[in-house]
Amino acid sequence: MIVDLRSDTVTKPTPAMLQAMMQAEVGDDVFGEDPTVNNLEAKCAALLGMDAAVYCPSGTMTNQIGIKILTQPYNEVICYKGAHIYKYEGGGLAGNSLVSVRLLEGDRGRISVKEIEPNINNTNDAHLPVTSVVALENTVVREAGSYYTLDQVKAISAFARAHGLKMHLDGARLFNALAETGDQAVEYGKYFDSISICLSKGLGAPVGSVLVCKKELEPKARRMRKAFGGGMRQAGFLAAAGIYALDNHITRLKEDHARAKTLGKELSKLPWVKSVMPVDTNIVIFSVADSTTPEKVLAQLDGRQVKAIRFGPQEIRLVTHLDFDDRMLDKAIQVFKRISA
Ligand SMILES: *Cc1c(COP(=O)(O)O)cnc(C)c1O
């Protein structure tokens, strides 16, 4: 039995999801004729309380389109310094949107009005790029899945809008955040201009993300999806997996969180583990003792069929997901106990 904790993207479709995919009604989505894609888009827009949505191949693409449609070249985007849009999208913001970024420290990745305020540039000073977007990430992948509450989001959104700024949400794992806060997804649409959600992370679809946005932004989003090469044809086979995931895999996310918390607790007892970041959702990030290195630990784990990834100079990351069950949890804990450092 291989226990793969590298990412929540490693899941494979369940038999029931595959069944839904095989039975999907499809058409050419570039012509807007794929009924299953259209259903998925309508479903996502309604779910998040917005009026438009665009299905895309990846979360990187939905984020890149989101920023592209909210900015002009030479603008500046404010975000957390470890934000996925900045750190893990291949320099896309610079290449695709020709924008600079203003990076904030954040409190475990969560930025606040207090931090944003002094970082908004004076538009009358030609030296300074025009600040145009505040981008949040919920949950924050770089900070072990920490999350914002809706109240925190509301405060930032009200402040940003009062300053003429647009709001983008990288909600790759938004449903993980909602599982903890109990906030309603439908409320989120009020506070953002664009929201990216991933169907292929905790929700367990094989492919796909959705950019949910304001109606007036939809034509531009569709144009950019085409320009970025993301216009797909009979994509309904994939979209069906997304619909299935939204209908069946949101309510189980708490299970992933419980297993992640158990992993974090067990790790914190081990001599080769220096510290474990607080585990808020489905991501566990820990540092290994100075006497060892992530590579050495990962090699021992790999030899016992437990897979994880390095996530910093002394850090290792584990992510729980749909294909990680209690039997695997037990095995992972047993293997951790046998690691020598
Ligand atoms: C995974 C992820 C994305 C998108 O990733 P893709 O692999 O391009 O789908 C975006 N933001 C965050 C925070 C992520 O974890």
The ligand as a Gaussian input file, in Angstrom:
#p B3LYP/6-31G(d) Opt

LIG

0 1
 C       -2.965000      24.185000      -6.332000
 C       -3.202000      25.607000      -6.124000
 C       -3.534000      26.450000      -7.182000
 C       -3.704000      26.005000      -8.608000
 O       -2.928000      24.984000      -9.005000
 P       -3.066000      24.175000     -10.369000
 O       -2.128000      23.058000     -10.103000
 O       -2.642000      25.067000     -11.451000
 O       -4.476000      23.712000     -10.522000
 C       -3.772000      27.774000      -6.888000
 N       -3.676000      28.238000      -5.645000
 C       -3.373000      27.457000      -4.597000
 C       -3.330000      28.052000      -3.239000
 C       -3.108000      26.106000      -4.806000
 O       -2.794000      25.342000      -3.763000

